Amino acid sequence: MTRPSKQINDSLVERAAENIVNPDLTAVADESINEDSALARLQDADFPPGLIEQLSKDAVATKSRKVKLAIVRHAKTPRYVSLSVMRHLFTFDLMQVALTTVLAGDLKMAAEETLINRLDTISAGEKLTLARRASGRVAGALLLDSEPRIISAALENPRLTEALVSRALVRDEASPALVQAVCDHAKWSLRREVRIALLRNGHTPADTAIEFAKSLPNDVVREILTNSRLPENVRIQLAPASDL
């Protein structure tokens, strides 16, 4: 009789190993596991991905916000598990996820998108906190809010960037309150790209638009005016002298 090859033997060993009950997995599935023991396991940087997934399905994970947050932030959590659990996180837990520096960029972006999609359903107080403390993308989304105090708070967010402010200003939803707040802002009103965005926005006051146009080269002003929403009489005043 032909003896099994080494490859077949190795395969049999692997299958046998798969059938051995994993004591850690059994413990995770045990109904006696509580929040403290789950959090203790998740503090282990080498906690296996398969066990994390098993834990994510346990009742303690579905009931504990701390366990859900720890699962999403664990480096070994499979991406599909993180995304599934993330949908059930509270607003400020999502904010923490988006600010976790060691987390993969796509997961942080997913947390930001989840937050941004929730903005219409959360309270003004929560929005105010997010405007001050959340990531730049979330603060940028809050620049389009209807409340001036939330806009002002977002403009002071240290993670907000020139690109995000400029992007908000050229959106159809950009309100007169946002435009005025940026025009009056000691920091953002001086930024070149922000000034260009303001010159494209129809709500920018004429005197401010004229002042900003004077700070830019004629060819830049000429290009801006091709797709500016400013009133025609203001655009005529902004046109370089050589065009008149």
C-alpha positions as CSV (number, residue, x, y, z in Angstrom):
1,M,0.0,0.0,0.0
2,T,1.3,3.4,-0.9
3,R,2.1,5.6,2.1
4,P,0.5,9.0,2.3
5,S,2.7,11.9,1.1
6,K,4.0,14.5,3.5
7,Q,1.6,17.0,1.9
8,I,-1.4,14.9,2.7
9,N,-0.1,14.3,6.3
10,D,0.3,18.1,6.8
11,S,-3.3,18.6,5.5
12,L,-4.6,16.1,7.9
13,V,-2.8,17.7,10.8
14,E,-4.2,21.1,9.9
15,R,-7.7,19.7,9.8
16,A,-7.3,18.0,13.1
17,A,-6.0,21.2,14.6
18,E,-9.1,23.0,13.3
19,N,-11.3,20.6,15.1
20,I,-9.7,21.0,18.5
21,V,-11.9,23.2,20.7
22,N,-10.1,26.5,21.3
23,P,-10.4,27.3,25.0
24,D,-10.2,31.0,24.4
25,L,-13.0,30.8,21.9
26,T,-15.1,28.8,24.3
27,A,-14.5,31.4,27.0
28,V,-15.5,34.2,24.6
29,A,-18.7,32.4,23.8
30,D,-19.4,31.7,27.4
31,E,-22.4,33.7,28.7
32,S,-20.6,34.5,31.9
33,I,-18.2,36.9,30.1
34,N,-18.8,40.5,31.2
35,E,-17.8,44.0,30.2
36,D,-14.6,44.0,32.4
37,S,-13.4,40.6,31.1
38,A,-14.1,41.6,27.5
39,L,-12.2,44.9,27.9
40,A,-9.3,43.0,29.5
41,R,-9.1,40.7,26.5
42,L,-9.2,43.6,24.1
43,Q,-6.3,45.3,25.8
44,D,-4.1,42.4,24.5
45,A,-2.5,43.7,21.3
46,D,-2.2,40.1,20.1
47,F,-5.8,39.1,20.7
48,P,-6.5,37.0,17.5
49,P,-8.9,38.5,14.8
50,G,-11.1,35.4,14.9
51,L,-11.7,35.8,18.6
52,I,-12.4,39.5,18.2
53,E,-15.0,38.7,15.6
54,Q,-16.5,36.1,18.0
55,L,-16.6,38.6,20.8
56,S,-18.3,41.2,18.6
57,K,-21.3,38.8,18.3
58,D,-21.5,38.3,22.1
59,A,-24.3,39.9,24.0
60,V,-21.9,41.9,26.1
61,A,-20.6,43.7,22.9
62,T,-24.0,44.6,21.7
63,K,-24.9,46.1,25.1
64,S,-21.6,47.8,26.1
65,R,-20.5,51.0,24.3
66,K,-17.0,50.6,25.8
67,V,-16.6,47.1,24.3
68,K,-17.9,48.2,20.9
69,L,-15.4,51.1,20.9
70,A,-12.6,48.8,22.0
71,I,-13.4,46.4,19.2
72,V,-13.4,49.0,16.5
73,R,-10.1,50.5,17.8
74,H,-8.2,47.2,18.1
75,A,-5.5,46.8,15.6
76,K,-6.3,43.2,14.9
77,T,-10.0,43.6,14.3
78,P,-11.0,42.6,10.7
79,R,-12.1,45.5,8.7
80,Y,-15.6,44.1,8.0
81,V,-16.1,43.6,11.7
82,S,-15.0,47.2,12.5
83,L,-17.4,48.6,9.9
84,S,-20.3,46.5,11.2
85,V,-19.8,47.5,14.8
86,M,-19.1,51.1,13.9
87,R,-22.7,51.6,12.7
88,H,-23.9,51.1,16.3
89,L,-21.5,53.5,18.0
90,F,-22.7,56.6,19.7
91,T,-21.8,60.0,18.2
92,F,-18.9,60.9,20.5
93,D,-17.5,57.4,20.2
94,L,-17.4,57.8,16.5
95,M,-15.6,61.1,17.0
96,Q,-13.0,59.3,19.0
97,V,-12.6,56.6,16.3
98,A,-12.1,59.3,13.6
99,L,-9.3,60.9,15.8
100,T,-7.5,57.6,16.6
101,T,-4.1,58.1,15.0
102,V,-3.1,54.5,14.8
103,L,-6.3,53.4,13.1
104,A,-6.3,52.7,9.3
105,G,-7.2,55.8,7.3
106,D,-10.2,54.1,5.6
107,L,-11.7,53.2,8.9
108,K,-11.3,56.8,10.2
109,M,-12.9,58.1,7.0
110,A,-15.8,55.6,7.5
111,A,-16.3,57.0,11.0
112,E,-16.3,60.5,9.6
113,E,-18.8,59.6,6.9
114,T,-21.1,58.0,9.5
115,L,-20.9,61.1,11.6
116,I,-21.6,63.5,8.7
117,N,-24.6,61.4,7.7
118,R,-26.0,61.7,11.2
119,L,-25.7,65.5,11.4
120,D,-29.3,66.1,10.5
121,T,-30.5,63.9,13.3
122,I,-28.4,65.0,16.3
123,S,-29.0,67.9,18.7
124,A,-27.5,71.4,18.4
125,G,-25.5,70.8,21.6
126,E,-23.9,67.7,20.0
127,K,-23.2,69.6,16.8
128,L,-21.5,72.3,18.8
129,T,-19.2,69.8,20.5
130,L,-18.4,68.2,17.2
131,A,-17.7,71.5,15.6
132,R,-15.1,72.3,18.3
133,R,-13.5,68.9,18.8
134,A,-14.1,66.6,15.8
135,S,-11.9,65.9,12.8
136,G,-11.4,68.5,10.1
137,R,-13.8,66.8,7.7
138,V,-16.6,66.8,10.2
139,A,-15.9,70.4,11.2
140,G,-16.0,71.3,7.5
141,A,-19.4,69.7,7.1
142,L,-20.7,71.7,10.0
143,L,-19.7,74.9,8.3
144,L,-22.9,74.3,6.3
145,D,-25.1,74.3,9.4
146,S,-27.8,76.9,9.7
147,E,-26.8,78.0,13.2
148,P,-24.2,80.8,13.3
149,R,-22.8,79.6,16.7
150,I,-22.0,76.2,15.2
151,I,-20.4,77.8,12.1
152,S,-18.2,80.0,14.4
153,A,-17.2,77.0,16.5
154,A,-16.3,75.0,13.4
155,L,-14.1,77.9,12.1
156,E,-12.1,77.7,15.4
157,N,-11.5,73.9,15.1
158,P,-7.7,73.4,15.1
159,R,-8.1,70.5,12.6
160,L,-9.9,72.6,10.0
161,T,-7.9,73.3,6.9
162,E,-7.9,76.0,4.2
163,A,-9.0,73.4,1.6
164,L,-12.0,72.4,3.8
165,V,-13.1,76.0,4.3
166,S,-12.8,76.8,0.6
167,R,-14.7,73.7,-0.3
168,A,-17.6,74.7,2.0
169,L,-17.7,78.2,0.5
170,V,-18.3,77.0,-3.1
171,R,-21.1,74.6,-2.1
172,D,-24.7,75.5,-3.0
173,E,-25.6,75.1,0.7
174,A,-23.1,77.8,1.8
175,S,-25.2,80.3,3.7
176,P,-24.8,84.1,4.0
177,A,-23.9,83.5,7.7
178,L,-21.0,81.3,6.7
179,V,-19.7,83.8,4.1
180,Q,-19.9,86.7,6.6
181,A,-18.2,84.7,9.3
182,V,-15.3,83.8,7.0
183,C,-15.0,87.4,5.7
184,D,-14.7,88.6,9.3
185,H,-12.4,85.8,10.5
186,A,-8.9,87.0,11.4
187,K,-7.3,83.8,10.1
188,W,-9.3,82.4,7.2
189,S,-10.0,85.8,5.5
190,L,-6.3,86.2,4.8
191,R,-5.9,82.8,3.1
192,R,-5.5,83.0,-0.7
193,E,-7.6,80.0,-1.6
194,V,-10.4,81.1,0.8
195,R,-10.4,84.6,-0.8
196,I,-10.8,82.9,-4.2
197,A,-13.7,80.8,-2.9
198,L,-15.3,84.0,-1.5
199,L,-15.0,85.7,-4.8
200,R,-17.0,82.9,-6.4
201,N,-19.7,83.0,-3.8
202,G,-22.7,85.3,-4.5
203,H,-23.2,86.2,-0.8
204,T,-19.8,88.0,-0.4
205,P,-20.3,91.7,0.3
206,A,-19.2,94.0,-2.6
207,D,-16.7,96.0,-0.6
208,T,-15.1,92.8,0.7
209,A,-15.0,91.3,-2.7
210,I,-13.3,94.4,-4.2
211,E,-10.7,94.3,-1.4
212,F,-9.9,90.6,-1.9
213,A,-9.7,91.0,-5.7
214,K,-7.1,93.7,-5.3
215,S,-4.9,91.2,-3.4
216,L,-4.9,88.8,-6.3
217,P,-3.1,88.9,-9.7
218,N,-5.3,90.1,-12.6
219,D,-5.2,86.7,-14.4
220,V,-6.5,85.0,-11.3
221,V,-9.3,87.5,-10.9
222,R,-10.2,87.1,-14.6
223,E,-10.4,83.3,-14.2
224,I,-12.5,83.6,-11.1
225,L,-15.0,85.9,-12.8
226,T,-15.8,83.3,-15.4
227,N,-17.7,81.2,-12.9
228,S,-18.4,83.6,-10.1
229,R,-21.9,84.0,-8.6
230,L,-21.4,87.6,-7.6
231,P,-24.0,90.0,-8.9
232,E,-23.1,91.4,-12.4
233,N,-22.5,95.0,-11.1
234,V,-20.0,93.6,-8.6
235,R,-18.2,91.5,-11.2
236,I,-17.9,94.6,-13.4
237,Q,-16.2,96.4,-10.6
238,L,-13.8,93.5,-10.1
239,A,-12.8,93.1,-13.7
240,P,-9.2,94.1,-14.3
241,A,-8.9,97.6,-15.8
242,S,-7.4,96.1,-19.0
243,D,-10.7,94.3,-19.6
244,L,-12.9,97.4,-19.4
